[in-house]
Amino acid sequence: MHYLTSAGPLVSLIAGILILVVPRLLNYIVAIYLIVIGLLGLFGGHLH
């Protein structure tokens, strides 16, 4: 799962640019981020 850790900075950069361009996306980006992190925390250990 090395590609997930290396994708973090890229996803952060894209999200930051999108927030600068369209500030209304902030709520959606934060919500999606929290959902993804929560799902990875709950099920990430069970996927191996």
mmCIF entry with sequence, helices, sheets and N, C-alpha, C, O atoms, coordinates in Angstrom:
data_MODEL
# 
_entry.id   MODEL 
# 
_entity.id                         1 
_entity.type                       polymer 
_entity.pdbx_number_of_molecules   1 
# 
_entity_poly.entity_id                      1 
_entity_poly.type                           'polypeptide(L)' 
_entity_poly.nstd_linkage                   no 
_entity_poly.nstd_monomer                   no 
_entity_poly.pdbx_seq_one_letter_code       MHYLTSAGPLVSLIAGILILVVPRLLNYIVAIYLIVIGLLGLFGGHLH 
_entity_poly.pdbx_seq_one_letter_code_can   MHYLTSAGPLVSLIAGILILVVPRLLNYIVAIYLIVIGLLGLFGGHLH 
_entity_poly.pdbx_strand_id                 A 
# 
loop_
_entity_poly_seq.entity_id 
_entity_poly_seq.num 
_entity_poly_seq.mon_id 
_entity_poly_seq.hetero 
1 1  MET n 
1 2  HIS n 
1 3  TYR n 
1 4  LEU n 
1 5  THR n 
1 6  SER n 
1 7  ALA n 
1 8  GLY n 
1 9  PRO n 
1 10 LEU n 
1 11 VAL n 
1 12 SER n 
1 13 LEU n 
1 14 ILE n 
1 15 ALA n 
1 16 GLY n 
1 17 ILE n 
1 18 LEU n 
1 19 ILE n 
1 20 LEU n 
1 21 VAL n 
1 22 VAL n 
1 23 PRO n 
1 24 ARG n 
1 25 LEU n 
1 26 LEU n 
1 27 ASN n 
1 28 TYR n 
1 29 ILE n 
1 30 VAL n 
1 31 ALA n 
1 32 ILE n 
1 33 TYR n 
1 34 LEU n 
1 35 ILE n 
1 36 VAL n 
1 37 ILE n 
1 38 GLY n 
1 39 LEU n 
1 40 LEU n 
1 41 GLY n 
1 42 LEU n 
1 43 PHE n 
1 44 GLY n 
1 45 GLY n 
1 46 HIS n 
1 47 LEU n 
1 48 HIS n 
# 
_struct_asym.id          A 
_struct_asym.entity_id   1 
# 
loop_
_struct_conf.conf_type_id 
_struct_conf.id 
_struct_conf.pdbx_PDB_helix_id 
_struct_conf.beg_label_comp_id 
_struct_conf.beg_label_asym_id 
_struct_conf.beg_label_seq_id 
_struct_conf.pdbx_beg_PDB_ins_code 
_struct_conf.end_label_comp_id 
_struct_conf.end_label_asym_id 
_struct_conf.end_label_seq_id 
_struct_conf.pdbx_end_PDB_ins_code 
_struct_conf.beg_auth_comp_id 
_struct_conf.beg_auth_asym_id 
_struct_conf.beg_auth_seq_id 
_struct_conf.end_auth_comp_id 
_struct_conf.end_auth_asym_id 
_struct_conf.end_auth_seq_id 
_struct_conf.pdbx_PDB_helix_class 
_struct_conf.details 
_struct_conf.pdbx_PDB_helix_length 
HELX_P HELX_P1 AA1 HIS A 2  ? VAL A 21 ? HIS A 2  VAL A 21 1 ? 20 
HELX_P HELX_P2 AA2 LEU A 25 ? PHE A 43 ? LEU A 25 PHE A 43 1 ? 19 
HELX_P HELX_P3 AA3 GLY A 44 ? HIS A 46 ? GLY A 44 HIS A 46 5 ? 3  
# 
_struct_conf_type.id          HELX_P 
_struct_conf_type.criteria    ? 
_struct_conf_type.reference   ? 
# 
loop_
_atom_site.group_PDB 
_atom_site.id 
_atom_site.type_symbol 
_atom_site.label_atom_id 
_atom_site.label_alt_id 
_atom_site.label_comp_id 
_atom_site.label_asym_id 
_atom_site.label_entity_id 
_atom_site.label_seq_id 
_atom_site.pdbx_PDB_ins_code 
_atom_site.Cartn_x 
_atom_site.Cartn_y 
_atom_site.Cartn_z 
_atom_site.occupancy 
_atom_site.B_iso_or_equiv 
_atom_site.pdbx_formal_charge 
_atom_site.auth_seq_id 
_atom_site.auth_comp_id 
_atom_site.auth_asym_id 
_atom_site.auth_atom_id 
_atom_site.pdbx_PDB_model_num 
ATOM 1   N N  . MET A 1 1  ? 0.816   -1.193 0.000  1.00 0.00 ? 1  MET A N  1 
ATOM 2   C CA . MET A 1 1  ? 0.000   0.000  0.000  1.00 0.00 ? 1  MET A CA 1 
ATOM 3   C C  . MET A 1 1  ? 0.856   1.252  0.000  1.00 0.00 ? 1  MET A C  1 
ATOM 4   O O  . MET A 1 1  ? 0.474   2.286  0.547  1.00 0.00 ? 1  MET A O  1 
ATOM 5   N N  . HIS A 1 2  ? 2.005   1.144  -0.614 1.00 0.00 ? 2  HIS A N  1 
ATOM 6   C CA . HIS A 1 2  ? 2.906   2.289  -0.666 1.00 0.00 ? 2  HIS A CA 1 
ATOM 7   C C  . HIS A 1 2  ? 2.324   3.405  -1.515 1.00 0.00 ? 2  HIS A C  1 
ATOM 8   O O  . HIS A 1 2  ? 2.594   4.579  -1.261 1.00 0.00 ? 2  HIS A O  1 
ATOM 9   N N  . TYR A 1 3  ? 1.529   3.058  -2.519 1.00 0.00 ? 3  TYR A N  1 
ATOM 10  C CA . TYR A 1 3  ? 0.977   4.086  -3.390 1.00 0.00 ? 3  TYR A CA 1 
ATOM 11  C C  . TYR A 1 3  ? -0.016  4.988  -2.658 1.00 0.00 ? 3  TYR A C  1 
ATOM 12  O O  . TYR A 1 3  ? -0.200  6.141  -3.046 1.00 0.00 ? 3  TYR A O  1 
ATOM 13  N N  . LEU A 1 4  ? -0.658  4.478  -1.602 1.00 0.00 ? 4  LEU A N  1 
ATOM 14  C CA . LEU A 1 4  ? -1.571  5.320  -0.834 1.00 0.00 ? 4  LEU A CA 1 
ATOM 15  C C  . LEU A 1 4  ? -0.826  6.380  -0.041 1.00 0.00 ? 4  LEU A C  1 
ATOM 16  O O  . LEU A 1 4  ? -1.285  7.518  0.063  1.00 0.00 ? 4  LEU A O  1 
ATOM 17  N N  . THR A 1 5  ? 0.312   6.018  0.513  1.00 0.00 ? 5  THR A N  1 
ATOM 18  C CA . THR A 1 5  ? 1.071   6.996  1.283  1.00 0.00 ? 5  THR A CA 1 
ATOM 19  C C  . THR A 1 5  ? 1.708   8.034  0.373  1.00 0.00 ? 5  THR A C  1 
ATOM 20  O O  . THR A 1 5  ? 1.832   9.196  0.760  1.00 0.00 ? 5  THR A O  1 
ATOM 21  N N  . SER A 1 6  ? 2.115   7.639  -0.825 1.00 0.00 ? 6  SER A N  1 
ATOM 22  C CA . SER A 1 6  ? 2.731   8.601  -1.735 1.00 0.00 ? 6  SER A CA 1 
ATOM 23  C C  . SER A 1 6  ? 1.683   9.478  -2.416 1.00 0.00 ? 6  SER A C  1 
ATOM 24  O O  . SER A 1 6  ? 2.018   10.537 -2.945 1.00 0.00 ? 6  SER A O  1 
ATOM 25  N N  . ALA A 1 7  ? 0.424   9.054  -2.410 1.00 0.00 ? 7  ALA A N  1 
ATOM 26  C CA . ALA A 1 7  ? -0.626  9.849  -3.041 1.00 0.00 ? 7  ALA A CA 1 
ATOM 27  C C  . ALA A 1 7  ? -1.119  10.951 -2.112 1.00 0.00 ? 7  ALA A C  1 
ATOM 28  O O  . ALA A 1 7  ? -1.771  11.885 -2.578 1.00 0.00 ? 7  ALA A O  1 
ATOM 29  N N  . GLY A 1 8  ? -0.836  10.877 -0.832 1.00 0.00 ? 8  GLY A N  1 
ATOM 30  C CA . GLY A 1 8  ? -1.308  11.860 0.132  1.00 0.00 ? 8  GLY A CA 1 
ATOM 31  C C  . GLY A 1 8  ? -0.924  13.285 -0.206 1.00 0.00 ? 8  GLY A C  1 
ATOM 32  O O  . GLY A 1 8  ? -1.796  14.152 -0.265 1.00 0.00 ? 8  GLY A O  1 
ATOM 33  N N  . PRO A 1 9  ? 0.358   13.560 -0.430 1.00 0.00 ? 9  PRO A N  1 
ATOM 34  C CA . PRO A 1 9  ? 0.751   14.945 -0.774 1.00 0.00 ? 9  PRO A CA 1 
ATOM 35  C C  . PRO A 1 9  ? 0.129   15.424 -2.084 1.00 0.00 ? 9  PRO A C  1 
ATOM 36  O O  . PRO A 1 9  ? -0.226  16.596 -2.203 1.00 0.00 ? 9  PRO A O  1 
ATOM 37  N N  . LEU A 1 10 ? -0.006  14.549 -3.050 1.00 0.00 ? 10 LEU A N  1 
ATOM 38  C CA . LEU A 1 10 ? -0.611  14.938 -4.327 1.00 0.00 ? 10 LEU A CA 1 
ATOM 39  C C  . LEU A 1 10 ? -2.082  15.285 -4.145 1.00 0.00 ? 10 LEU A C  1 
ATOM 40  O O  . LEU A 1 10 ? -2.558  16.275 -4.701 1.00 0.00 ? 10 LEU A O  1 
ATOM 41  N N  . VAL A 1 11 ? -2.803  14.485 -3.378 1.00 0.00 ? 11 VAL A N  1 
ATOM 42  C CA . VAL A 1 11 ? -4.213  14.756 -3.107 1.00 0.00 ? 11 VAL A CA 1 
ATOM 43  C C  . VAL A 1 11 ? -4.356  16.064 -2.344 1.00 0.00 ? 11 VAL A C  1 
ATOM 44  O O  . VAL A 1 11 ? -5.263  16.848 -2.624 1.00 0.00 ? 11 VAL A O  1 
ATOM 45  N N  . SER A 1 12 ? -3.468  16.309 -1.381 1.00 0.00 ? 12 SER A N  1 
ATOM 46  C CA . SER A 1 12 ? -3.507  17.556 -0.614 1.00 0.00 ? 12 SER A CA 1 
ATOM 47  C C  . SER A 1 12 ? -3.269  18.763 -1.515 1.00 0.00 ? 12 SER A C  1 
ATOM 48  O O  . SER A 1 12 ? -3.937  19.788 -1.376 1.00 0.00 ? 12 SER A O  1 
ATOM 49  N N  . LEU A 1 13 ? -2.331  18.643 -2.426 1.00 0.00 ? 13 LEU A N  1 
ATOM 50  C CA . LEU A 1 13 ? -2.036  19.741 -3.344 1.00 0.00 ? 13 LEU A CA 1 
ATOM 51  C C  . LEU A 1 13 ? -3.232  20.047 -4.237 1.00 0.00 ? 13 LEU A C  1 
ATOM 52  O O  . LEU A 1 13 ? -3.598  21.210 -4.408 1.00 0.00 ? 13 LEU A O  1 
ATOM 53  N N  . ILE A 1 14 ? -3.841  19.013 -4.807 1.00 0.00 ? 14 ILE A N  1 
ATOM 54  C CA . ILE A 1 14 ? -5.003  19.203 -5.674 1.00 0.00 ? 14 ILE A CA 1 
ATOM 55  C C  . ILE A 1 14 ? -6.160  19.796 -4.888 1.00 0.00 ? 14 ILE A C  1 
ATOM 56  O O  . ILE A 1 14 ? -6.845  20.694 -5.378 1.00 0.00 ? 14 ILE A O  1 
ATOM 57  N N  . ALA A 1 15 ? -6.389  19.302 -3.671 1.00 0.00 ? 15 ALA A N  1 
ATOM 58  C CA . ALA A 1 15 ? -7.475  19.832 -2.845 1.00 0.00 ? 15 ALA A CA 1 
ATOM 59  C C  . ALA A 1 15 ? -7.233  21.296 -2.509 1.00 0.00 ? 15 ALA A C  1 
ATOM 60  O O  . ALA A 1 15 ? -8.165  22.099 -2.545 1.00 0.00 ? 15 ALA A O  1 
ATOM 61  N N  . GLY A 1 16 ? -6.000  21.651 -2.185 1.00 0.00 ? 16 GLY A N  1 
ATOM 62  C CA . GLY A 1 16 ? -5.672  23.044 -1.882 1.00 0.00 ? 16 GLY A CA 1 
ATOM 63  C C  . GLY A 1 16 ? -5.919  23.966 -3.058 1.00 0.00 ? 16 GLY A C  1 
ATOM 64  O O  . GLY A 1 16 ? -6.443  25.067 -2.892 1.00 0.00 ? 16 GLY A O  1 
ATOM 65  N N  . ILE A 1 17 ? -5.545  23.521 -4.239 1.00 0.00 ? 17 ILE A N  1 
ATOM 66  C CA . ILE A 1 17 ? -5.771  24.336 -5.442 1.00 0.00 ? 17 ILE A CA 1 
ATOM 67  C C  . ILE A 1 17 ? -7.263  24.492 -5.709 1.00 0.00 ? 17 ILE A C  1 
ATOM 68  O O  . ILE A 1 17 ? -7.733  25.579 -6.047 1.00 0.00 ? 17 ILE A O  1 
ATOM 69  N N  . LEU A 1 18 ? -8.010  23.386 -5.552 1.00 0.00 ? 18 LEU A N  1 
ATOM 70  C CA . LEU A 1 18 ? -9.458  23.466 -5.777 1.00 0.00 ? 18 LEU A CA 1 
ATOM 71  C C  . LEU A 1 18 ? -10.130 24.406 -4.787 1.00 0.00 ? 18 LEU A C  1 
ATOM 72  O O  . LEU A 1 18 ? -11.052 25.136 -5.151 1.00 0.00 ? 18 LEU A O  1 
ATOM 73  N N  . ILE A 1 19 ? -9.674  24.393 -3.536 1.00 0.00 ? 19 ILE A N  1 
ATOM 74  C CA . ILE A 1 19 ? -10.248 25.280 -2.525 1.00 0.00 ? 19 ILE A CA 1 
ATOM 75  C C  . ILE A 1 19 ? -9.946  26.738 -2.855 1.00 0.00 ? 19 ILE A C  1 
ATOM 76  O O  . ILE A 1 19 ? -10.791 27.611 -2.657 1.00 0.00 ? 19 ILE A O  1 
ATOM 77  N N  . LEU A 1 20 ? -8.749  27.001 -3.355 1.00 0.00 ? 20 LEU A N  1 
ATOM 78  C CA . LEU A 1 20 ? -8.417  28.371 -3.751 1.00 0.00 ? 20 LEU A CA 1 
ATOM 79  C C  . LEU A 1 20 ? -9.277  28.837 -4.920 1.00 0.00 ? 20 LEU A C  1 
ATOM 80  O O  . LEU A 1 20 ? -9.717  29.986 -4.954 1.00 0.00 ? 20 LEU A O  1 
ATOM 81  N N  . VAL A 1 21 ? -9.513  27.949 -5.870 1.00 0.00 ? 21 VAL A N  1 
ATOM 82  C CA . VAL A 1 21 ? -10.279 28.318 -7.060 1.00 0.00 ? 21 VAL A CA 1 
ATOM 83  C C  . VAL A 1 21 ? -11.768 28.412 -6.740 1.00 0.00 ? 21 VAL A C  1 
ATOM 84  O O  . VAL A 1 21 ? -12.436 29.364 -7.143 1.00 0.00 ? 21 VAL A O  1 
ATOM 85  N N  . VAL A 1 22 ? -12.284 27.420 -6.014 1.00 0.00 ? 22 VAL A N  1 
ATOM 86  C CA . VAL A 1 22 ? -13.716 27.366 -5.694 1.00 0.00 ? 22 VAL A CA 1 
ATOM 87  C C  . VAL A 1 22 ? -13.862 27.155 -4.185 1.00 0.00 ? 22 VAL A C  1 
ATOM 88  O O  . VAL A 1 22 ? -13.930 26.014 -3.727 1.00 0.00 ? 22 VAL A O  1 
ATOM 89  N N  . PRO A 1 23 ? -13.912 28.243 -3.411 1.00 0.00 ? 23 PRO A N  1 
ATOM 90  C CA . PRO A 1 23 ? -13.957 28.112 -1.947 1.00 0.00 ? 23 PRO A CA 1 
ATOM 91  C C  . PRO A 1 23 ? -15.154 27.316 -1.425 1.00 0.00 ? 23 PRO A C  1 
ATOM 92  O O  . PRO A 1 23 ? -15.086 26.773 -0.322 1.00 0.00 ? 23 PRO A O  1 
ATOM 93  N N  . ARG A 1 24 ? -16.236 27.234 -2.180 1.00 0.00 ? 24 ARG A N  1 
ATOM 94  C CA . ARG A 1 24 ? -17.403 26.471 -1.736 1.00 0.00 ? 24 ARG A CA 1 
ATOM 95  C C  . ARG A 1 24 ? -17.100 24.982 -1.628 1.00 0.00 ? 24 ARG A C  1 
ATOM 96  O O  . ARG A 1 24 ? -17.815 24.256 -0.937 1.00 0.00 ? 24 ARG A O  1 
ATOM 97  N N  . LEU A 1 25 ? -16.049 24.519 -2.302 1.00 0.00 ? 25 LEU A N  1 
ATOM 98  C CA . LEU A 1 25 ? -15.697 23.097 -2.263 1.00 0.00 ? 25 LEU A CA 1 
ATOM 99  C C  . LEU A 1 25 ? -15.099 22.680 -0.928 1.00 0.00 ? 25 LEU A C  1 
ATOM 100 O O  . LEU A 1 25 ? -14.953 21.487 -0.663 1.00 0.00 ? 25 LEU A O  1 
ATOM 101 N N  . LEU A 1 26 ? -14.753 23.638 -0.091 1.00 0.00 ? 26 LEU A N  1 
ATOM 102 C CA . LEU A 1 26 ? -14.079 23.310 1.170  1.00 0.00 ? 26 LEU A CA 1 
ATOM 103 C C  . LEU A 1 26 ? -14.892 22.321 1.997  1.00 0.00 ? 26 LEU A C  1 
ATOM 104 O O  . LEU A 1 26 ? -14.343 21.341 2.502  1.00 0.00 ? 26 LEU A O  1 
ATOM 105 N N  . ASN A 1 27 ? -16.181 22.561 2.141  1.00 0.00 ? 27 ASN A N  1 
ATOM 106 C CA . ASN A 1 27 ? -17.012 21.658 2.944  1.00 0.00 ? 27 ASN A CA 1 
ATOM 107 C C  . ASN A 1 27 ? -17.003 20.244 2.384  1.00 0.00 ? 27 ASN A C  1 
ATOM 108 O O  . ASN A 1 27 ? -16.890 19.275 3.135  1.00 0.00 ? 27 ASN A O  1 
ATOM 109 N N  . TYR A 1 28 ? -17.123 20.126 1.069  1.00 0.00 ? 28 TYR A N  1 
ATOM 110 C CA . TYR A 1 28 ? -17.167 18.811 0.446  1.00 0.00 ? 28 TYR A CA 1 
ATOM 111 C C  . TYR A 1 28 ? -15.826 18.097 0.546  1.00 0.00 ? 28 TYR A C  1 
ATOM 112 O O  . TYR A 1 28 ? -15.774 16.898 0.820  1.00 0.00 ? 28 TYR A O  1 
ATOM 113 N N  . ILE A 1 29 ? -14.740 18.836 0.323  1.00 0.00 ? 29 ILE A N  1 
ATOM 114 C CA . ILE A 1 29 ? -13.417 18.223 0.373  1.00 0.00 ? 29 ILE A CA 1 
ATOM 115 C C  . ILE A 1 29 ? -13.111 17.729 1.780  1.00 0.00 ? 29 ILE A C  1 
ATOM 116 O O  . ILE A 1 29 ? -12.585 16.630 1.951  1.00 0.00 ? 29 ILE A O  1 
ATOM 117 N N  . VAL A 1 30 ? -13.437 18.533 2.785  1.00 0.00 ? 30 VAL A N  1 
ATOM 118 C CA . VAL A 1 30 ? -13.198 18.120 4.167  1.00 0.00 ? 30 VAL A CA 1 
ATOM 119 C C  . VAL A 1 30 ? -14.064 16.914 4.518  1.00 0.00 ? 30 VAL A C  1 
ATOM 120 O O  . VAL A 1 30 ? -13.590 15.980 5.164  1.00 0.00 ? 30 VAL A O  1 
ATOM 121 N N  . ALA A 1 31 ? -15.318 16.926 4.101  1.00 0.00 ? 31 ALA A N  1 
ATOM 122 C CA . ALA A 1 31 ? -16.206 15.803 4.401  1.00 0.00 ? 31 ALA A CA 1 
ATOM 123 C C  . ALA A 1 31 ? -15.720 14.521 3.732  1.00 0.00 ? 31 ALA A C  1 
ATOM 124 O O  . ALA A 1 31 ? -15.701 13.467 4.369  1.00 0.00 ? 31 ALA A O  1 
ATOM 125 N N  . ILE A 1 32 ? -15.331 14.591 2.476  1.00 0.00 ? 32 ILE A N  1 
ATOM 126 C CA . ILE A 1 32 ? -14.831 13.407 1.773  1.00 0.00 ? 32 ILE A CA 1 
ATOM 127 C C  . ILE A 1 32 ? -13.547 12.917 2.416  1.00 0.00 ? 32 ILE A C  1 
ATOM 128 O O  . ILE A 1 32 ? -13.358 11.712 2.580  1.00 0.00 ? 32 ILE A O  1 
ATOM 129 N N  . TYR A 1 33 ? -12.665 13.833 2.780  1.00 0.00 ? 33 TYR A N  1 
ATOM 130 C CA . TYR A 1 33 ? -11.408 13.459 3.429  1.00 0.00 ? 33 TYR A CA 1 
ATOM 131 C C  . TYR A 1 33 ? -11.675 12.713 4.736  1.00 0.00 ? 33 TYR A C  1 
ATOM 132 O O  . TYR A 1 33 ? -11.076 11.670 4.996  1.00 0.00 ? 33 TYR A O  1 
ATOM 133 N N  . LEU A 1 34 ? -12.569 13.249 5.546  1.00 0.00 ? 34 LEU A N  1 
ATOM 134 C CA . LEU A 1 34 ? -12.865 12.608 6.828  1.00 0.00 ? 34 LEU A CA 1 
ATOM 135 C C  . LEU A 1 34 ? -13.500 11.236 6.637  1.00 0.00 ? 34 LEU A C  1 
ATOM 136 O O  . LEU A 1 34 ? -13.190 10.304 7.378  1.00 0.00 ? 34 LEU A O  1 
ATOM 137 N N  . ILE A 1 35 ? -14.375 11.105 5.663  1.00 0.00 ? 35 ILE A N  1 
ATOM 138 C CA . ILE A 1 35 ? -15.003 9.814  5.394  1.00 0.00 ? 35 ILE A CA 1 
ATOM 139 C C  . ILE A 1 35 ? -13.957 8.800  4.933  1.00 0.00 ? 35 ILE A C  1 
ATOM 140 O O  . ILE A 1 35 ? -13.952 7.660  5.397  1.00 0.00 ? 35 ILE A O  1 
ATOM 141 N N  . VAL A 1 36 ? -13.075 9.208  4.025  1.00 0.00 ? 36 VAL A N  1 
ATOM 142 C CA . VAL A 1 36 ? -12.049 8.287  3.518  1.00 0.00 ? 36 VAL A CA 1 
ATOM 143 C C  . VAL A 1 36 ? -11.104 7.867  4.634  1.00 0.00 ? 36 VAL A C  1 
ATOM 144 O O  . VAL A 1 36 ? -10.788 6.684  4.759  1.00 0.00 ? 36 VAL A O  1 
ATOM 145 N N  . ILE A 1 37 ? -10.647 8.815  5.446  1.00 0.00 ? 37 ILE A N  1 
ATOM 146 C CA . ILE A 1 37 ? -9.743  8.485  6.549  1.00 0.00 ? 37 ILE A CA 1 
ATOM 147 C C  . ILE A 1 37 ? -10.439 7.570  7.553  1.00 0.00 ? 37 ILE A C  1 
ATOM 148 O O  . ILE A 1 37 ? -9.831  6.637  8.078  1.00 0.00 ? 37 ILE A O  1 
ATOM 149 N N  . GLY A 1 38 ? -11.703 7.839  7.814  1.00 0.00 ? 38 GLY A N  1 
ATOM 150 C CA . GLY A 1 38 ? -12.457 6.985  8.731  1.00 0.00 ? 38 GLY A CA 1 
ATOM 151 C C  . GLY A 1 38 ? -12.607 5.568  8.207  1.00 0.00 ? 38 GLY A C  1 
ATOM 152 O O  . GLY A 1 38 ? -12.444 4.606  8.957  1.00 0.00 ? 38 GLY A O  1 
ATOM 153 N N  . LEU A 1 39 ? -12.916 5.433  6.926  1.00 0.00 ? 39 LEU A N  1 
ATOM 154 C CA . LEU A 1 39 ? -13.054 4.109  6.329  1.00 0.00 ? 39 LEU A CA 1 
ATOM 155 C C  . LEU A 1 39 ? -11.722 3.357  6.309  1.00 0.00 ? 39 LEU A C  1 
ATOM 156 O O  . LEU A 1 39 ? -11.673 2.156  6.573  1.00 0.00 ? 39 LEU A O  1 
ATOM 157 N N  . LEU A 1 40 ? -10.652 4.073  5.995  1.00 0.00 ? 40 LEU A N  1 
ATOM 158 C CA . LEU A 1 40 ? -9.341  3.422  6.005  1.00 0.00 ? 40 LEU A CA 1 
ATOM 159 C C  . LEU A 1 40 ? -8.966  2.999  7.418  1.00 0.00 ? 40 LEU A C  1 
ATOM 160 O O  . LEU A 1 40 ? -8.345  1.953  7.610  1.00 0.00 ? 40 LEU A O  1 
ATOM 161 N N  . GLY A 1 41 ? -9.337  3.801  8.404  1.00 0.00 ? 41 GLY A N  1 
ATOM 162 C CA . GLY A 1 41 ? -9.057  3.447  9.782  1.00 0.00 ? 41 GLY A CA 1 
ATOM 163 C C  . GLY A 1 41 ? -9.848  2.238  10.238 1.00 0.00 ? 41 GLY A C  1 
ATOM 164 O O  . GLY A 1 41 ? -9.333  1.402  10.980 1.00 0.00 ? 41 GLY A O  1 
ATOM 165 N N  . LEU A 1 42 ? -11.090 2.139  9.802  1.00 0.00 ? 42 LEU A N  1 
ATOM 166 C CA . LEU A 1 42 ? -11.939 1.019  10.217 1.00 0.00 ? 42 LEU A CA 1 
ATOM 167 C C  . LEU A 1 42 ? -11.604 -0.268 9.464  1.00 0.00 ? 42 LEU A C  1 
ATOM 168 O O  . LEU A 1 42 ? -11.506 -1.336 10.068 1.00 0.00 ? 42 LEU A O  1 
ATOM 169 N N  . PHE A 1 43 ? -11.429 -0.165 8.157  1.00 0.00 ? 43 PHE A N  1 
ATOM 170 C CA . PHE A 1 43 ? -11.285 -1.351 7.331  1.00 0.00 ? 43 PHE A CA 1 
ATOM 171 C C  . PHE A 1 43 ? -9.889  -1.549 6.766  1.00 0.00 ? 43 PHE A C  1 
ATOM 172 O O  . PHE A 1 43 ? -9.618  -2.589 6.166  1.00 0.00 ? 43 PHE A O  1 
ATOM 173 N N  . GLY A 1 44 ? -9.006  -0.596 6.937  1.00 0.00 ? 44 GLY A N  1 
ATOM 174 C CA . GLY A 1 44 ? -7.661  -0.684 6.365  1.00 0.00 ? 44 GLY A CA 1 
ATOM 175 C C  . GLY A 1 44 ? -6.881  -1.878 6.883  1.00 0.00 ? 44 GLY A C  1 
ATOM 176 O O  . GLY A 1 44 ? -6.162  -2.524 6.121  1.00 0.00 ? 44 GLY A O  1 
ATOM 177 N N  . GLY A 1 45 ? -7.011  -2.178 8.161  1.00 0.00 ? 45 GLY A N  1 
ATOM 178 C CA . GLY A 1 45 ? -6.289  -3.303 8.730  1.00 0.00 ? 45 GLY A CA 1 
ATOM 179 C C  . GLY A 1 45 ? -6.847  -4.648 8.337  1.00 0.00 ? 45 GLY A C  1 
ATOM 180 O O  . GLY A 1 45 ? -6.153  -5.659 8.439  1.00 0.00 ? 45 GLY A O  1 
ATOM 181 N N  . HIS A 1 46 ? -8.100  -4.680 7.885  1.00 0.00 ? 46 HIS A N  1 
ATOM 182 C CA . HIS A 1 46 ? -8.734  -5.948 7.554  1.00 0.00 ? 46 HIS A CA 1 
ATOM 183 C C  . HIS A 1 46 ? -8.591  -6.321 6.087  1.00 0.00 ? 46 HIS A C  1 
ATOM 184 O O  . HIS A 1 46 ? -9.004  -7.410 5.689  1.00 0.00 ? 46 HIS A O  1 
ATOM 185 N N  . LEU A 1 47 ? -8.015  -5.440 5.272  1.00 0.00 ? 47 LEU A N  1 
ATOM 186 C CA . LEU A 1 47 ? -7.898  -5.720 3.856  1.00 0.00 ? 47 LEU A CA 1 
ATOM 187 C C  . LEU A 1 47 ? -6.692  -6.582 3.512  1.00 0.00 ? 47 LEU A C  1 
ATOM 188 O O  . LEU A 1 47 ? -6.601  -7.081 2.390  1.00 0.00 ? 47 LEU A O  1 
ATOM 189 N N  . HIS A 1 48 ? -5.783  -6.766 4.427  1.00 0.00 ? 48 HIS A N  1 
ATOM 190 C CA . HIS A 1 48 ? -4.570  -7.541 4.127  1.00 0.00 ? 48 HIS A CA 1 
ATOM 191 C C  . HIS A 1 48 ? -4.854  -9.015 4.085  1.00 0.00 ? 48 HIS A C  1 
ATOM 192 O O  . HIS A 1 48 ? -3.947  -9.812 3.845  1.00 0.00 ? 48 HIS A O  1 
# 
